[in-house]
Structures are given as C-alpha cells and as structure tokens.
Amino acid sequence: MAFKVCIISCGMIANEAHIPAYQQFSEDYEIVAVSDINEMAARDTAERHGILHYYTDAEKMLTEQKPDVVSVCVPNAFHKEYTIMALRHGANVLCEKPLAFCHSDAVEMFDCAKQAGKVLMACQSMRFTPDRLAAKKFIDEGGMDEIYYGELSRIRRRGIPTWGTFHMKKISCGGAFVDIGVHMLDALVWLMGNPAVSAVSGTIMQNHKNELGSLKGSGALTGKVHNKRTFDPDEMDVEDFSCGTITFETGAKVSFKVAWAANIPEASDIMLVSKKAGLDLPSGRILFDERGERLLEMKNCPYDTPYFGHMYLTDNLRKVLKGEANPIVMPEETINVSKIIEMFYLSARLGREVSAAEIG
C-alpha cells in the first residue's frame, strides 16, 4: 500500500519539485491532498496535478486525511509551526530548507519527531550533484584525512527571487545566505564529516534590490511560477550578499561568500584541503595527492529534472519508511547547520565574531 502524502503550501517548490518527486515514485506514494491559505493556489495546484482534495486549513487536512508523509513547503518563518503540527498528527515530514534558524528550534523539532516515532528530514536537496556525491565517496574511502581549510562560493549574477516573499525578513527570516547559501553550507558540513562549529564571523549587505534577472536565474529552475506575487523592491529588508568565516572545533577554517546578485561570475563552488589531498568542486579535480592531479569518478544523474535532489530525497524517504535505508540527511547535521545560521546572523548584527558558547 502506498504512503499517503499531503503538501502544505502550494508555491513554486511544491509544484515544480515536491509533487513531481512523489509522482516519480507513484508505486510507493499517493498524494491525497494539498493545502494553502490562498484558496486559488490550493485549487490550481490540485487541478494541475490531478490531486483529489485541497484545503485552506492545513490542520483540517491533516485531521481528515491522516497522511503518512507531509511536505512542509511554507515560507521559512513557519517551518517549525507546521512541521510540529504534522508530526503531532502522526506524519513523517520532509521540510524545506533551512529547517530552522536557530539551534534550539532545530533541537525541539527533532525531539518532537523522536517523541512521535517519526522521520523528520530537512530538504537539503543539493547534496546530490554528481561531483558532491563522488567527493563524499572519495572522502569516506580515505582519499582525504582531516580537512583543515575550505571555501564555498554561491553566486548569482542577478538572481533575487521575485515571485514570493523571499525578500521579506518577517516571512523568510533572511536573504541569500539562508536561501541558496544553506545548500552549500549543508553540503560542506556533510563532506567534512559534520564537525562541531566553534565560531562564526559574518557580514550581510544589500546592493542590488532594483537590478532583477529572470525567473530561472533566480531559482525557479523550470521557469514556471504559478500565482506569482508582485515583487516590490521597497519591501526588501534582507541581504543580497553575505560573506564570512566559520571555525570548527577541529581547528578547520572555512571562508564563504553568497550572493543573490553581485558583479562577479556565477559560482557554486566548494574547495576542501587536507594534508593528504585537496578537492575542487564542481570540476571534480583531486588536487596534488600521491597520485597527482586527476578527476573524481562521477556518475551521471539518473533524473532528468532541475530538481533532481528532491527525487533523491523522496526515494531515500520511502526506503527509510520501509526499513531499507537510513536517512541521507541526518538530524545532527541539520542541527549543526541551524546553529551556524544562528551564529552567522548574530555575528552580522553585532559586527563581531560569535562563539558557539554564546548561543548555548
């Protein structure tokens, strides 16, 4: 029998990523209902994807449909509320990134999942590029020893999201760093083996709110956004550029820069350095180990969609629920990422480095 699925919030990521991913594995998932406080969005989404039920009240949907799995696709500020609601209704949850903006919220959410005996996974969908999967295999098989330095860059030339509320702090909680930077941060922490964070220094800026690009260039990768909200640059009160450093308890140091818009080339780059070898991604170059410079052995992605990461996640989740696999995004990794996010924004606000001890 297929797992019953409900979707909370019917924006771009639900329509273009979550719903197609569940439908890819229709032998194990059946989407029974969607909900959105905007009735037109809920109705249109249900009709577009052939889903029988739609609601404007998520709790009513959970009560009536009793789903096995819920995708929480609401804006960031509401992740905790709807995730805990779904868990308490007996559902396993796949929550969009970032799961939480502070360490204590992330801990509370995973504690709730544990008490309910349910799976909670953050939708960190960008671990699954061919270069990052190959890099993880190379590291886990001993290709690198302890990583002591890293860099990440996630740059859009002109890519401020213009179809929703990404640019409004009260709804999205932050800007470029938590929208696109969190994917790189998660991938880097995962590749490094999830070392505990020691200190973070961060800076945020806003420079290009009136210089907009295409839908595809700003994250709507299929170029499709239904029920698009009108973008008002005067509403924008989050960063379009961020940079800083992260220090881990191992002594490793990471420098980063993240931008929705900047006058530098676009990038989705990670570099890692250990005594044994270095790695450059996405090129897949192994740098200067005992065998000399060469390329990682990368496999082609099996999914022909820009949102292939959601396919990997929903595939993993069904295997976890059937007892065939462990979660590919582990709670302790997500909690660590949430802690770094909290420290980053506190550092930016205070104008100084923040230690892990300062947030508990």
Secondary structure, DSSP 8 states (H G I E B T S, - for coil): --EEEEEE--SHHIIIIIHHHHHHTTTTEEEEEEE-SSHHHHHHHHHHHT-SEEES-HHHHHHHH--SEEEE-S-GGGHHHHHHHHHHTT-EEEEES-S-SSHHHHHHHHHHHHHHT--EEEE-GGG-SHHHHHHHHHHHTTSS-SEEEEEEEEE-SB----SSSTT-HHHHSSSHIIIIIHHHHHHHHHHTT---EEEEEEEEE---TT----TGGGT-TTS--SS-----GGG--S-SEEEEEEEETTS-EEEEEEESB-SS--EEEEEEEESS-EEEETTTEEESSTT-SEE------S--STTHHHHHHHHHHHHHHTTS---SS-HHHHHHHHHHHHHHHHHHHHTS-EEGGGG-
